[in-house]
Amino acid sequence: EVYGAEVSKTTISTITDKVIDGMHEWQNRPLDSVYPVLFIDCVHVKLRDGQVANRPIYVVLAVTVEGTREILGLWAGDGGEGAKYWLQVLTEIKNRGVDDVCMVVCGGLKGLPDAIGTVWPQAITQTCVVHLLRASFRYAARQDWDKISKALKPVYTAPTQDVAEEKFLEFGEAWGKKYPAIVKLWENAWAEFVPFLQFDTGIRRVVCTTNAIESVNARIRKAVRSRGHFPNEQAAIKCVYMAVMSLDPTGQGRKRWSQRWKAALNAFEITFDGRLSAARR
């Protein structure tokens, strides 16, 4: 566009196909033996396979024992964001050398905690608080969203699990009759919601939501939207991979991320009884 030149889509595809070998090598590279936290999520792309349909691209972002972030891979699903497919993804990650994960932060997908427990029995599954809030709003009238958000804040900012339970009972008394589905939603997610309450506020900020991976997904979505839809799965994965490789070209984001995680990693070392030290030996 800058030089007034025209290049066909075929030419562009031929040029970008040069990244495929590097992409396969990256996707199958060996991984660290231990990660303190994995953030898992998916973004949706449009594929033109007979007709245009949404397909999920699964993304796994890890925090290393040094406090840096690393995207472990990209996987194209075949439909909805299913726990069964996540089991395949997590098993592949384990087969690439990941023997232990302390925490896995995710949305409240049914069956996902069982999948995580099958691959890493010691891992704690933490449901993303932001996902819970968004799911709650789906059952409420728009004019009540702010009130519900304020009523739930004492639950997820409680100093202990006991206090969180007290505040949740108060929420149920105030809103249970009008929105019983919201109360049921939190009750069903409670076992995976409370783990982060055992940590101090510094750790809570970095493990109670999937914000760490949401920023990556935002960059991916921007790249995907500029293409509209893709002719096939490989074209979609190739575009997402190139978007991932273009993240943080100056390295400043990596430095800020590492500094933010120092306090959390020290607490992780104590809380998880030396499991992170095993990765350094």
C-alpha positions in Angstrom: 0.0 0.0 0.0 2.8 2.4 0.9 4.6 2.0 -2.5 1.4 1.5 -4.6 2.3 -2.1 -5.3 -0.2 -5.0 -5.6 0.6 -8.5 -4.3 -1.8 -11.4 -4.8 -3.0 -13.5 -1.9 -1.2 -16.5 -3.4 2.1 -14.7 -3.3 1.6 -13.6 0.3 0.8 -17.2 1.3 3.9 -18.4 -0.5 6.1 -16.0 1.4 4.5 -16.6 4.8 4.6 -20.4 4.3 8.4 -20.0 5.0 7.5 -19.7 8.7 5.8 -23.2 8.8 9.0 -25.1 9.5 9.9 -22.7 12.3 6.4 -23.0 13.7 6.5 -26.8 13.8 9.8 -26.7 15.6 8.5 -24.1 18.1 5.3 -26.1 18.7 7.3 -29.3 19.5 10.2 -27.8 21.4 11.1 -29.3 24.8 9.6 -27.5 27.8 10.7 -26.9 31.4 10.0 -29.7 33.9 8.1 -27.4 36.4 5.9 -24.3 35.9 4.5 -22.3 38.8 1.4 -21.3 36.8 -0.3 -22.1 33.5 -3.0 -19.8 32.1 -5.2 -21.5 29.6 -7.8 -20.0 27.3 -8.9 -19.9 23.7 -9.7 -17.4 20.9 -12.1 -18.0 18.0 -11.3 -17.6 14.4 -13.5 -17.9 11.3 -12.7 -20.7 8.9 -14.3 -21.0 5.4 -14.7 -24.8 5.2 -17.7 -25.1 2.9 -19.3 -22.4 5.0 -17.8 -19.9 7.4 -17.8 -21.2 11.0 -16.1 -20.3 14.3 -13.2 -22.6 15.4 -11.3 -22.3 18.7 -7.5 -21.8 18.8 -6.3 -23.0 22.2 -3.5 -21.0 23.9 -1.4 -21.9 26.9 0.7 -19.3 28.6 3.2 -20.3 31.4 5.0 -18.5 34.1 8.5 -19.9 34.4 10.4 -20.3 37.7 12.4 -17.2 36.7 9.2 -15.1 36.5 9.2 -14.8 32.7 6.2 -15.7 30.5 6.3 -18.3 27.8 3.6 -19.4 25.3 3.8 -23.2 25.2 1.9 -23.7 22.1 -1.2 -23.2 19.9 -3.8 -25.8 19.0 -6.7 -25.7 16.6 -9.9 -27.3 18.0 -12.7 -28.8 16.1 -15.7 -27.2 17.7 -16.6 -25.8 21.1 -14.1 -25.2 23.9 -14.3 -28.8 25.3 -12.6 -30.3 28.4 -12.0 -33.5 26.4 -9.8 -31.6 23.8 -8.1 -29.7 26.7 -7.1 -33.1 28.1 -5.3 -33.8 24.8 -3.5 -30.5 24.8 -2.4 -30.8 28.4 -1.2 -34.4 27.8 0.9 -33.2 24.9 2.4 -30.5 27.1 3.3 -33.1 29.7 4.8 -35.3 27.0 7.1 -32.4 26.1 8.7 -32.5 29.5 6.3 -30.7 31.9 6.2 -33.1 34.9 4.7 -30.7 37.4 2.5 -27.5 37.5 1.5 -25.8 40.7 -1.6 -23.9 39.5 -3.7 -23.8 36.4 -5.8 -20.7 36.0 -8.8 -21.1 33.6 -12.4 -20.3 32.9 -15.1 -22.3 34.5 -15.4 -25.0 31.8 -17.2 -28.1 33.0 -14.9 -31.1 33.3 -11.7 -29.1 33.0 -10.6 -29.6 36.6 -10.8 -33.4 36.1 -8.7 -33.1 32.9 -6.1 -31.0 34.8 -6.0 -33.5 37.7 -5.6 -36.4 35.3 -2.4 -34.9 33.8 -1.0 -33.2 36.9 -2.5 -34.7 40.1 -0.8 -32.1 42.4 -1.9 -29.1 40.4 -4.5 -26.7 41.9 -7.2 -25.5 39.5 -8.1 -21.9 39.9 -11.2 -20.5 38.2 -10.7 -17.0 36.9 -12.7 -14.5 38.9 -13.3 -12.3 35.9 -14.8 -15.3 34.0 -17.2 -15.9 37.0 -18.3 -12.3 37.0 -18.9 -12.3 33.3 -20.9 -15.5 33.6 -22.9 -14.0 36.4 -23.9 -11.0 34.3 -25.4 -13.3 31.7 -28.1 -14.2 34.1 -28.8 -10.6 35.3 -30.5 -7.6 33.8 -28.1 -4.9 32.6 -29.3 -2.4 35.2 -28.2 -4.7 38.0 -24.7 -5.4 36.8 -23.0 -2.7 38.9 -25.0 -3.7 42.0 -24.1 -7.4 41.6 -20.4 -6.6 41.0 -20.3 -4.6 44.2 -22.1 -7.3 46.1 -19.7 -10.0 44.9 -16.5 -8.0 45.5 -16.4 -8.8 49.2 -16.5 -12.5 48.3 -13.4 -12.5 46.1 -11.5 -10.0 48.1 -12.2 -11.7 51.5 -9.1 -12.3 53.7 -9.9 -15.9 54.3 -12.1 -18.7 52.9 -14.4 -18.5 56.0 -15.0 -14.8 55.4 -15.7 -15.4 51.7 -18.3 -18.0 52.6 -20.0 -15.5 55.0 -20.0 -12.8 52.3 -21.4 -15.3 49.8 -24.2 -16.2 52.1 -25.0 -12.5 52.4 -25.0 -12.2 48.6 -27.4 -15.2 48.4 -29.8 -13.6 50.8 -29.8 -10.3 48.9 -29.9 -11.6 45.4 -30.8 -15.3 45.5 -34.5 -14.9 45.0 -34.1 -12.6 42.0 -31.2 -14.4 40.4 -30.9 -18.0 41.7 -28.9 -19.0 38.7 -26.0 -16.7 39.8 -26.0 -18.3 43.2 -26.0 -21.8 41.7 -23.1 -20.7 39.3 -20.9 -19.7 42.2 -21.8 -22.7 44.3 -20.8 -25.1 41.4 -17.5 -23.2 40.9 -16.7 -22.8 44.6 -14.1 -25.6 44.9 -12.1 -24.1 42.0 -12.8 -20.5 43.1 -11.4 -20.5 46.7 -7.7 -21.8 46.2 -6.3 -18.3 45.6 -7.7 -17.1 49.0 -4.8 -18.9 50.8 -2.3 -16.4 49.3 -1.6 -12.8 50.1 -2.9 -9.9 48.0 0.2 -9.7 45.8 -0.2 -13.3 44.6 -4.0 -13.0 44.3 -3.6 -10.2 41.8 -1.6 -12.4 39.4 -3.4 -15.7 39.8 -7.1 -14.9 40.4 -7.7 -13.9 36.7 -6.6 -14.9 33.3 -5.7 -11.2 32.6 -2.1 -12.5 31.9 -3.3 -14.3 28.8 -6.1 -11.9 27.9 -3.6 -9.3 26.8 -2.0 -11.9 24.5 -5.4 -12.9 23.2 -6.2 -9.3 22.4 -3.2 -9.1 20.1 -4.2 -12.3 18.5 -7.7 -11.1 17.9 -6.4 -7.9 16.3 -4.4 -9.9 13.8 -7.3 -12.3 13.2 -9.9 -9.6 12.6 -7.7 -7.9 10.0 -8.0 -11.2 7.9 -11.7 -11.7 8.3 -11.8 -15.4 7.8 -9.3 -18.1 6.8 -9.4 -20.7 4.0 -8.1 -23.5 6.2 -6.9 -24.4 9.7 -3.2 -24.1 8.8 -3.7 -20.5 7.5 -5.4 -19.6 10.8 -2.7 -21.1 13.0 0.1 -19.5 10.8 -1.5 -16.0 11.4 -1.9 -16.6 15.1 1.7 -17.9 15.4 3.1 -14.8 13.6 1.1 -12.6 15.9 2.6 -14.4 18.9 6.1 -14.1 17.6 5.7 -10.3 17.2 4.8 -9.7 20.8 7.1 -7.5 22.9 9.8 -6.8 20.2 11.7 -4.5 22.6 11.7 -6.8 25.6 10.4 -4.1 27.9 7.1 -6.0 28.6 9.1 -9.1 29.5 11.1 -7.0 32.1 8.0 -5.5 33.6 6.3 -8.9 33.8 9.4 -10.5 35.5 9.5 -7.8 38.2 5.8 -8.1 38.9 6.2 -11.8 39.6 9.1 -11.8 42.0 7.1 -11.5 45.2 4.6 -14.1 44.0 7.3 -16.6 43.1 8.9 -16.3 46.6 5.5 -17.1 48.1 5.0 -19.9 45.7 8.4 -21.4 46.7 7.2 -21.6 50.3 3.6 -22.6 49.7 4.4 -25.4 47.3 7.2 -26.8 49.5 10.2 -26.5 47.2 8.6 -27.8 44.0 9.9 -24.9 42.1 13.5 -25.5 43.4 13.3 -28.9 41.7 13.2 -27.2 38.3 16.4 -25.3 39.1 18.4 -28.4 40.0 
